[in-house]
């Protein structure tokens, strides 16, 4: 794991914070600072993000997470992820449930989902731009989709947030490869089949200014995990740890106290 950029802060029961697919571990900076007062907070840049180089061969993010925990001597931990990070958290929790004490999924996708035209059109447009090598346009597209949100107008606050995220987002876009594997363990299984495996306290959060798919997914996931807390945030889009860090810090703190 020497090639993976990791940061460990604080002391106490461990929690891993997994970043989304358009930034790096810094998207959790404000949340990590609050949680580190009572917990050991573990963050790292997944392959192809931030300071961790892209993979040269096939891999699975869940296996990298397991290896990172092994290298730190952590046998069991809370795992919380935003978007792609939430996907990885669920994948890890269904593969090694004995290693997960709490689960948090913030604006996370779900395997086998029938995506709306909004998300499909975004994906098609991004693919064409990346194939053409137009990183500037791909960056603008992703800022519109994930920071502004599909139905909001840009505000000074959102533009500042976009400027903060843009450097890491550009790296993530430049490093996208066909070797990345984001599938769930059994993508043909019904979501409820996977969610039934989760027997720990869980938080499922989403913003109502995100693409509507993610609101529906959050409700599906929360409904499939016994005792899960569903949090729907008004006026918030996809990158929750950056847009509303104080509330997310408090919610994760409450999750870890369960």
For each residue, the residues with C-beta under 8 A, 3 or more apart:
1: 4 6 64 67 68 71
2:
3: 52 53
4: 1 44 45 46 47 52 64 68
5: 25 44 45 50 51 52
6: 1 42 43 44 45 68 72
7: 25 32 42 43 44
8: 40 41 42 43 72
9: 32 33 36 40 41
10: 35 36 37 38 39 40 41
11: 39 40
12: 38 39 40
13: 38 39 40 77 78 101 256
14: 39 40 41 42 74 76 77 78
15: 35 39 40 41 42 77 78 79 80 102 252 256
16: 42 43 65 69 77 78 79 80 89
17: 25 28 31 32 35 41 42 43 80 81 85 241
18: 43 46 65 79 80 81 82 84 85 86 88 89
19: 23 24 25 26 27 28 43 45 46 49 50 81 82 84 85
20: 23 27 81 82 83 84 85 107 146 238 239
21: 49 83 84 85 172
22: 83 142 146 165 168 169 172 173 239
23: 19 20 26 27 49 50 165 168 169 172 239 242
24: 19 27 45 49 50 51 168 171 172
25: 5 7 17 19 28 43 44 45 50
26: 19 23 29 50 168
27: 19 20 23 24 82 165 168 239 241 242
28: 17 19 25 31 32 43 82 241
29: 26 32 33
30: 33 34 241 242 245 246 249
31: 17 28 34 35 241 245 248 249 252
32: 7 9 17 28 29 35 36 41 43
33: 9 29 30 36
34: 30 31 37 245 246 249 253
35: 10 15 17 31 32 38 39 41 249 252 253 256
36: 9 10 32 33 39 40 41
37: 10 34
38: 10 12 13 35 253
39: 10 11 12 13 14 15 35 36 256
40: 8 9 10 11 12 13 14 15 36
41: 8 9 10 14 15 17 32 35 36
42: 6 7 8 14 15 16 17 68 69 72 74 77
43: 6 7 8 16 17 18 19 25 28 32
44: 4 5 6 7 25 52 68
45: 4 5 6 19 24 25 49 50 51 52
46: 4 18 19 49 52 61 64 84 85 88
47: 4 52 53 54 55 59 61 64 180
48: 52 53 54 55 172 175 176 177 180
49: 19 21 23 24 45 46 52 168 171 172 175
50: 5 19 23 24 25 26 45 168 171
51: 5 24 45
52: 3 4 5 44 45 46 47 48 49
53: 3 47 48 175
54: 47 48 175 177 179
55: 47 48 58 59 177 179 180
56: 179
57: 179
58: 55 179 181
59: 47 55 63 64 179 180 181
60: 63 64 91 181
61: 46 47 64 65 84 88 91 180 181 182
62: 65 66 88 91 92 95
63: 59 60 66 67
64: 1 4 46 47 59 60 61 67 68
65: 16 18 61 62 68 69 79 88 92
66: 62 63 69 70 92 96 99
67: 1 63 64 70 71
68: 1 4 6 42 44 64 65 71 72
69: 16 42 65 66 72 74 75 77 99
70: 66 67 73 74
71: 1 67 68
72: 6 8 42 68 69
73: 70
74: 14 42 69 70 77
75: 69 99
76: 14 98 99 100 101
77: 13 14 15 16 42 69 74 99 100 101
78: 13 14 15 16 100 101 102 103 104 255 256
79: 15 16 18 65 89 92 93 100 102 103 104
80: 15 16 17 18 85 86 89 102 103 104 105 106 203 252 255
81: 17 18 19 20 84 85 86 87 88 89 90 104 105 106 108
82: 18 19 20 27 28 85 86 106 107 108 239 240 241
83: 20 21 22 86 87 106 107 108 109 146 238 239
84: 18 19 20 21 46 61 81 87 88 108 109 182
85: 17 18 19 20 21 46 80 81 82 88 89 106 108
86: 18 80 81 82 83 89 90 104 105 106 107 108 109
87: 81 83 84 90 91 108 109 110 111 182 184
88: 18 46 61 62 65 81 84 85 91 92 182
89: 16 18 79 80 81 85 86 92 93 103 104 105 108
90: 81 86 87 93 94 103 105 108 110 184 194 198 221
91: 60 61 62 87 88 94 95 184 185
92: 62 65 66 79 88 89 95 96 99 100
93: 79 89 90 96 97 100 103 197 198 200
94: 90 91 97 184 185 194 197 198
95: 62 91 92 185
96: 66 92 93 99 100
97: 93 94 100 197 198 199 200
98: 76
99: 66 69 75 76 77 92 96
100: 76 77 78 79 92 93 96 97 103 200
101: 13 76 77 78 200
102: 15 78 79 80 200 201 202 203 255 256 258
103: 78 79 80 89 90 93 100 198 200 201 202 203 225
104: 78 79 80 81 86 89 202 203 204 205 252 255
105: 80 81 86 89 90 108 202 203 204 205 218 221
106: 80 81 82 83 85 86 203 204 205 206 240 241 248
107: 20 82 83 86 205 206 207 210 214 218 238 239 240
108: 81 82 83 84 85 86 87 89 90 105 204 214 217 218 221
109: 83 84 86 87 113 213 214 217
110: 87 90 113 184 191 217 220 221
111: 87 183 184 187 189 191 194
112: 184 187 188 189 191
113: 109 110 213 217
114:
115: 119 120 123 213
116: 119 120 211 212 213
117: 120 121
118: 121 122 150 211 212 213
119: 115 116 122 123 211 213
120: 115 116 117 123 124
121: 117 118 124 125
122: 118 119 125 126 141 145 211
123: 115 119 120 126 127
124: 120 121 127 128
125: 121 122 128 129 141
126: 122 123 129 130 138 141 142
127: 123 124 130 131
128: 124 125 131 132
129: 125 126 132 134 135 137 138 141
130: 126 127 133 134 135 138 173 176
131: 127 128
132: 128 129
133: 130
134: 129 130 137 138
135: 129 130 138 139 170 173 174
136: 139 140
137: 129 134 140 141
138: 126 129 130 134 135 141 142 173
139: 135 136 142 143 166 169 170 173
140: 136 137 143 144
141: 122 125 126 129 137 138 144 145
142: 22 126 138 139 145 146 147 169 173
143: 139 140 146 147 148 162 165 166 169
144: 140 141 147 148 150
145: 122 141 142 148 149 150 211 238
146: 20 22 83 142 143 149 237 238 239
147: 142 143 144 158 161 162 165 237 238 239
148: 143 144 145 152 153 154 158 162 237
149: 145 146 152 207 209 210 211 237 238
150: 118 144 145 210 211
151: 209
152: 148 149 155 158 209 237
153: 148
154: 148 158 159
155: 152 158 159
156: 159 160
157: 160 161
158: 147 148 152 154 155 161 162
159: 154 155 156 162 163
160: 156 157 163 164
161: 147 157 158 164 165 239 242 243
162: 143 147 148 158 159 165 166
163: 159 160 166
164: 160 161 242
165: 22 23 27 143 147 161 162 168 169 239 242
166: 139 143 162 163 169 170
167: 170 171
168: 22 23 24 26 27 49 50 165 171 172
169: 22 23 139 142 143 165 166 172 173
170: 135 139 166 167 173 174
171: 24 49 50 167 168 174 175
172: 21 22 23 24 48 49 168 169 175 176
173: 22 130 135 138 139 142 169 170 176
174: 135 170 171
175: 48 49 53 54 171 172
176: 48 130 172 173 180
177: 48 54 55 180
178:
179: 54 55 56 57 58 59
180: 47 48 55 59 61 176 177
181: 58 59 60 61
182: 61 84 87 88
183: 111 187
184: 87 90 91 94 110 111 112 187 189 194
185: 91 94 95 189 194
186: 189 193 194
187: 111 112 183 184
188: 112
189: 111 112 184 185 186 193 194
190: 193 194
191: 110 111 112 194 195 220 221 224
192: 195 196 224
193: 186 189 190 196
194: 90 94 111 184 185 186 189 190 191 197 224
195: 191 192 198 221 224 225
196: 192 193 224
197: 93 94 97 194
198: 90 93 94 97 103 195 202 225 226 228
199: 97 226
200: 93 97 100 101 102 103
201: 102 103 227 255 258
202: 102 103 104 105 198 222 225 227 228 229 255
203: 80 102 103 104 105 106 228 229 231 251 252 255
204: 104 105 106 108 218 221 222 225 228 229 230 231
205: 104 105 106 107 218 230 231 232 233 240 248 251
206: 106 107 210 214 215 217 218 231 232 233 240
207: 107 149 210 214 232 233 234 235 236 237 238 240 243 244
208: 215 232 233 234 235 236
209: 149 151 152 235 236 237
210: 107 149 150 206 207 214 215 236 237 238
211: 116 118 119 122 145 149 150 214 238
212: 116 118 215 216
213: 109 113 115 116 118 119 216 217
214: 107 108 109 206 207 210 211 217 218 238
215: 206 208 210 212 218 219 232
216: 212 213 219 220
217: 108 109 110 113 206 213 214 220 221
218: 105 107 108 204 205 206 214 215 221 222 230 232
219: 215 216 222 223 230
220: 110 191 216 217 223 224
221: 90 105 108 110 191 195 204 217 218 224 225 228
222: 202 204 218 219 225 228 229 230
223: 219 220 228 230
224: 191 192 194 195 196 220 221 228
225: 103 195 198 202 204 221 222 228
226: 198 199
227: 201 202
228: 198 202 203 204 221 222 223 224 225
229: 202 203 204 222 251 255
230: 204 205 218 219 222 223
231: 203 204 205 206 251
232: 205 206 207 208 215 218
233: 205 206 207 208 236 240 244 247
234: 207 208
235: 207 208 209
236: 207 208 209 210 233 240 243 244
237: 146 147 148 149 152 207 209 210 243
238: 20 83 107 145 146 147 149 207 210 211 214
239: 20 22 23 27 82 83 107 146 147 161 165 242 243
240: 82 106 107 205 206 207 233 236 243 244 248
241: 17 27 28 30 31 82 106 245 248
242: 23 27 30 161 164 165 239 245
243: 161 207 236 237 239 240
244: 207 233 236 240 247 248
245: 30 31 34 241 242 248 249
246: 30 34 249 250
247: 233 244 250 251
248: 31 106 205 240 241 244 245 251 252
249: 30 31 34 35 245 246 252 253
250: 246 247 253 254
251: 203 205 229 231 247 248 254 255
252: 15 31 35 80 104 203 248 249 255 256
253: 34 35 38 249 250 256 257
254: 250 251 257 258
255: 78 80 102 104 201 202 203 229 251 252 258
256: 13 15 35 39 78 102 252 253
257: 253 254
258: 102 201 254 255
